[in-house]
Amino acid sequence: MAATRNLLFIMCDQLRRDHLGCYGHPYLHTRNIDALATRGVRFDNAFVSSGVCGPSRMSYYTGRTMTSHGANWNRVPMSIGEVTLGEYLLQHGRTLALAGKTHVQVDEQGMRRLEIARASTLGQRLSTGSFLELDRYDGHHEPGKESGYPQWLREHGYASDRPWSDFVICVQDEAGKIHSGWQMRNVRWPSRVAEPHSETAYMTSQAIRYIEQQGDEPWALHLSYVKPHWPYVAPRPYHDLYTLDQCLRPVRRQVEHQNAHPVLAAYRQHEESLNFARDEVCDTVRPVYQGLIQQIDDHLGRLWETLERLDRWKDTLIVFTADHGDFLGDHWLGEKEMFYDTVQRVPMIVHDPSPLADATRGGSQARFVSGIDVVPTVLDAFGLPSYDERIEGRSLLALTRTEADRTADWRDYVVSELDYSFRAARLILGRQPDACRGWMVRDERWKYVYWTGYRPQLFDLAADPDEFVDLGADASHETIRARMHARLAEWNGGLKQRVTIDDATVESKTNTHKDWGVFFGEW
């Protein structure tokens, strides 16, 4: 029986679940992602821990919720006391390589407090989240020395000190005038960069090169694409691949503006929401967004061919997912963050190479899973300790393998979190930074959202699957709201806070005070 020796953890940024063929898109031809689903298990109820890049990713990397790891926004560092998947693997002689984006922020204050030099070996490891950075590329600004992409572009004829800004996210109109892709009106034209030199092509090549270099040595790789995240600029031919009639129409109704929840109403005043509320913006962006997804799928075909050529399908665990979705005008919103399924429910496909998973291949799984489940899945696949005292997720191998049932007590709801204190909504609402929290509890039928300082929200997903009717103030649903709030309390009570010793140590020290010379309470 072949053991699982390798890991390929693929993440797309801002990829919508409903924009993949295997999840029901009628026009997107994602044949390679769909092929992965036939080799593994497609999870139909996978949710992120937060609909924001940074918090979501830190949950993927630690196996812990946003409340536990504390990195509650993109610019908030995760404490150096948190342990990431890369560090778990290092403790067992393994390395987790990175090609692409992470959003890991350096805890400079923590490093100063412990007098850890940034340039030291430990300082470098803590600064990268314990990834071996083959090429870190976050795709939000001009790359620095962390990425070889700018120099590679210059070597391929893109003469500029800022090739990302001047070519990759830049377009040229019919008259030869140059425009920036930061303005969505300009994505009607293709990127100035040739497709083989695009972000997706480059990062796929980095991943392939690393896998090839490992030979027969075991490896673990996080391939993290920046697309289809904005700027929504695509190179030809992907820019022109889809027409508007092949795009999903925005899911929204005018009734949503009536008695809208205050936080939601504030988010609809954000610039991106005001723009995406206009048909012109949706109609311009959506075809290009689909093209960017098609490009990722085509390049994954190159990666699958590499695994086939090197005979690595037999021993490689593959996890494919996204850090959140993208509203693209749904519910009169742009960007992400709010608790609609459009953003919170993501694609997740797991290829488990074990023969024990043969019976589930090509199937789907309806149980609720979360981004916090990736770390325990990898540790389980590699036969490593589970670190239950710290990790809050569960191994998905319990759902991919036909061994003794480990699913009897599987979760029947998921929770996601939001801290909007960095957003304009806080200013619109006049809130203090410590009063901008929201929690979603979502089960098969109901979605309940608890907001600090405001009434809750409630949606009946059986009667209203698109979440148009907010029952948060409806008196007839008070019992349901109370029941869902109790689930939130249950979830909160199960978070892991004693993380410095494991359960075995607790068991060994239970009721042993007399062994230590402490004799209280005797008569």
N, C-alpha and C positions, 0 to 999 in steps of 0.2 A: 504494500500500500504506500503510495507516494505521500510524503509529508508536505504540508504547506511550508515552503521555504521562502517565498518572496511576497512582497506587498506592492500593489499598484493602487494608490489612493488618488482618484481623480475628482477634482472639484471644479465646477464652472461657477462663475460669479454672476449672480442675478439671472439665472436660468429658470424660466417658468416650467413647471411640471407639464402643463397642458400643451407645451410646444415641442413635444417629442412624439414620434409616430407610435411608439409602444404605449404611450399614455393617451392616445386618442386623437392627436392632431390629424386632420383630414388631408393635409397637403405637404407637410414637412416630411421629407424622405430621409429620416435618420436611420438608415439601414444598419450602420455599424453599432450605434447605441442599442437599436432593436435586436441586433444579433447578440449583443452581450446579454440582453434580457433572456434570450432563448438558451443561453449557456448557464444562466444563473436564476436568481429569484428577483422579481420586480415587486418592490414594496409599495403598496398603494396608499398607505397612510403614514408616510414619513414626514415628520415635522421638525423645524429648526427650534433651537432654544431661544432665539431672538431673531426678529426680522431685520437685523442690522449686521453688516459685514463683520466687524470686529468681534462683538459679543458672540455671534453665531460661530465664527471660526474658532474662538478660544474654547467654546464648548466642544466642538469637533476634536480639537487637539488635546483637551484635558479629560474628556469624559465627564465633565461637571457642568452644572447649570450656571447661568449668568450670576445669580445670587451668590453662588459658591466661589466662582473664580474671580468675580469682582470687576472684570473688564467690561463695563456696561456701555461703552461707546467706542467709536473708532480711534479716538485719540487718548483713550484711558489705558495706561499700561496694566498688564497683568502682573500681579505680585511675583517676585522671584521665588516666593514660597510655593507657588503652584508647580505641579509636575506635568509635563507634556508627554505625548506619545514618544517623541524623540528621546526624552530622558529615560523613560521606562525601557526603551530598547537599548540605550547605551548601558544601562545597568546590567544588561545581559549580553554585552558584546556585539550588539547590532547598531547599525547607523541608519538614520532616516534622512534621505536626501530630499532636496527641494528643487523643483523647476517651476518657477512662477510666483504666485502671490500668497502672502500669509496674513498681513495686517498685524503681525506681532510688533508691539511697541516696547521699547526698552524701559525697564523700571529703574531709571537713573537714580531716583531718590533712595530706593532700596539698596542699590549697589553702593552708593556713597555711605549709607548707614553701616553697611557691613564691610566697608573699605575694600571693595572688589574693583580692581582696575578694569576699565572697559577693554583695554588691549590685551588683558591676560587671557589664558585659555578658558578659564571659567567665565570671565566676563564676556568673551565672544560667544560662548555657548548660551549663556543667559540672554544675551542680546538678540539671538536668533531663534529663541524658543526651542533650542536643541536640535534644530535642523542643520544638516550639512548643506549649505546654500550653493548649489551648482550654479544657479542663476536666479536671483530674486528680482521679481519684476511685478510691481504693484499696479501699473497701468493707469495711475491717476495724475501723474505729473512726469516731467522729464526724468528719465532714469539716471541714477548716479553710478558710482563705481560698483554698486551691488549687482549690476547687470552688465553683461557683455553685449547686450543688444545694440546700444548706440554706436559702439565702435564697429560692430559687425555691419550695421547699416552703412556707415561711412565707407567701409571696405567694399561695399557693393554699389558704390556710386552715389549715395545720398549725402552730398557735400553740405554739411551744416553742423554747427555746434549744438543744435537742438533738433536732431533728425526726427524725434518722436512728434514734436510740435509742428515741424515744418513739412513732414511727409506722412507719417503714420496716421495722425488724426487730422490731417489737412486735406482739403479737396480743391479741385480746379474746375471752374465752370466752363461753358461752351466758348466763352470769349477769352479764356485763358487767365481769368482773374482767380487769385488764391483766396480761400476762405477757411476759417477754423471750424473744425467739427464740434467744438464746444457749443456752438449755436446750432440747435437742432434743425433750423431751417436749411442748414447747409448739407445735411446728410442726404439730400436728394441727389448729390453727386458722389462718385466713388472716391475712396482714399487715393492719395497720390503715390502710395507705396504699392509695388507689384505684389501679387498674392504670395509668391514664394518667399517674399521678404516681410510678410506681415507678422503680427504678434503671435497668432495661433500657429502658423507654420514654424516660426523660429522656436517656440517653446516645445512643440512636439518633437522637433529635431534634437533638442537638448535631452529630452527624456529618452529618446531612442538611443542616442549616443551613450548615455549612462548605462542603460540596460545592456547594450552590446559590450561595453567595457568590463562589465562584471563577470563575463564568461559563465563558468559554472559555480561561482561564488554566490551565496544568497544575498539578496538585496531588498531594500525597502525604499520606495519612491513616492513622494507626493507631487503629482502633476497638477498644478493649480492654474487653470486658464483665467485670464482677466475678462474674457468675453463670455456672454454677449453684453456685459456691463457697458454703460456709457463711457466715453463718447461713442455714440452709435454710428461709427464710421466703418464701412466695409470696403474691401478691395474688390475689383472685378475678378471673376465673374459673379461673386456672391452678392454684390450690390444689386445686380439686375435680375437675380434668380427668381424672386417671387413678386407677384403682382398683388395689388390691394384685395382683389377678389379671392385670393388664396390665403388671406389673413383672417384670424378670429376677430370678430367685432368687439368693441369695448362692452364689458358687462356693467351696465349702469342704467339707472332709471331716475327720472326727476323726483320721484317720491322720496328718494334718499336724502334730499335737502330739507325735507319737512321734519322739524323737531330733531335735527341731527345732534348727536352727542357733542358736547363742547370741544373735546379734544379732537374729534374727527373733523368738526367744522373748522377748527384752527388749522389743521393740516391741509384742508382744502384751500386755504388762503396762501399756502406756500407757492413760490413762483413755479415750481415744476408741476404742481397740481393745477394751477390756473391755466398753464399752457396745455397740459394733457387733457384738460376738459374741453379743448377745442378740437373738432374733427380734423382740421388741417394738420395739427401736430400728430395725432394718432395715425392718420393716413400716411404721413411722411416717414414716421419712425418704424412702424410695425413691419413693413416689408424688409427693411434693412436689418432689423432685429432677427427676423427669421433667417436671413442670409448668413448672419454671423453664427447662428446655431448650425446651419448646414455646413459651414466651413469647419467648425469644430468636429462635427460628425465625420466628414471626409478625412480629416487628418487623424482621427482615431482609427480609421481604417489602416493607415500606415503603421500605427502602433500595434494593432491586432496582427498585422502581417509579420511584424518583428517578433512578436510572441510566438507565432506559428513557426517561423523559420528557426528560432532558437529552442523550440520545444518547451516553452515556458508556460503554456496554458495548464499543463498538468500539475504545476506546483506553485501557482501564483494566485493569491487572494486578491480580487479586484473589487474595489468599492467605488461606484460612480454616484455622484450626488451634486448638490448645489448649496450655496450658503444661504440662499433665499430666492424669492421670485422678484418680479417687476410688475408694477401695476399697469403701466402703459395706458393709463386712462380709465382702467376699471374702477368703478365706484368713485369716479371724478377725482382720482388721485394719480400722482406721479411718484416715481421712486418706489420705496418699500415701507417697512416699519409697522404699519397698522396691521391688525390681527385678522384680516381676511385670509381665507385659504389661498387666494391668489399668490400671496407672499409667503405664508407660513408653511404651506404644504409643498414639499419639494420632491423631485425625482430621487429615488434611491434604488440602485441595482447592485446586487452582491453576487459575484461569481466565487463560489467556494469550491476549490479544486478537489476536495476530499471525495472519495467514492461514496461516503456516507450521504453526500448531497445529490447523488445521481437521481434519486426519485423526485426531487423538487425542481429539477432543471426545467426552465421554460414556464414555470408556474408563477403565480402571483400570491402575495401574502397581504391579508387585510388587517392584521394586528397593528396596533399603534407602535411606531418606532420613532426614535429621536436622534438628532445629531450626537447626543452624548453616548450613543451606543457604538460608535465606530471604534473608540479606543479599546473597550473591553472585547470587541469582536476580534481585533488584531491580536491582542494578547492571548486570547483563547486559541486562535488559529495557530499561533507560534508555540503553544504549550507553555506559556509564561504565567507567573502568578497573576491573580486577578486584582490585587490591591483594593479589596472591597471596602477597606476603611476610608478610602478617598474617592474612588470612582463611583459615580451615581448612575451610569448607564448599565445596560445588560448586553451580553454577547448575542449577536444575531445568528450565530451558528445554531442556537437552540431552535431557530425557525428555518434553517436551511438543511439541517441534517435529520435523518430518520432514525436517530438513536433513541435511547430512553428519554421519555418526555420531560422536557425542562420548561414547558410553557404553561403549566397548569395555573400558575399565579401571575401570568403575564399581565402587564398594565392594560387597563381598559380606558385610559384617557391620557392626554399629553398636556404639558404646560409650556407656554412661551412667555417671554418677558420683554418689557420695553422701558427704557429710561430716556425720555425725550427732553431732558434738561438742556442739551446743547442745541436744540432746534428752535426755530422762530416761533413755533407754537407756544413755547413757554412764555415768550414775551407777549404774544397776542393775548394769552390767558392771564398774564400777570402773576405767574407762579414763581416760587422760590426754587432754586436748583434741587433741593431735597424733597420736593413735593410733586415730582413729575414721573411717577411710576405707574405701570399697568401690567396686569397679569391675565393671560388667557388660559382657561381650562376648556378643553375640547374633547368630547367623547363621540360616540357614533351618531347621536342625535342632536346634542346640544352644544352650543358654544357660549361660554360665559366669560365676560371680561370685567375684571375689577379694576377701577381707577382710583388712585389716591385723590380724595377731595371731590369726587364727582359720582354721580349715579353709575351703576353698572350697565353693561350691555348684555343682551341675550338674544340668540338666534336659534330658531327651530330648523335644523338642517334637513329634517325629513320633509317638512312642508315648504321650506324656503332655502333650497340648496345654494342659491346664489347670494344669500345673506343681504336681502334688500329690506327686511322688516325687523327693526330693532324692538325687542320685547322687554328691554331693560327696565322700563317704567310701567309695564303693564301689570296691574294689580292681580290679575288671574294667574300670573306665573310666579308669584312670590315663593311658592313651595319649591319650584324648580331652581330658582336663583339660590335659595338657601341650601339646597342639596349640592349644587355645583360649588358654592362657596365653601362648603364643608370639604369638598374634594381638594380645593386649593389649600385649606388648612392641613389636610392629610399630607399633601405633597410637601408642604413647607416643613412639616414635622419629620419627614424622611430624609432631608438633606444631610450630607455628611459634614460634620463640623469637627469631630475628633479625628484629626488626620495625622497626628504625630506618632501614634502607636496603632498596631493592627488589632483585630479582634482576638487573635490567639493570645496576645499579651494581656488583654483585658481578662480573658478567661483564666489565664495562669495566675493573675493577681487578685481574682475575686475572693473576698472573705479571707484574706491572708494577713490581716493586720496583726494578729498575735505572733505570726512568724517574724514580724519586723519589730517585735518588742513593744507593741502598742496594745494596752489592756483596758480600754475604756468600757464602762458599763458593768464591770464585774461587781458582785456583792461580797 
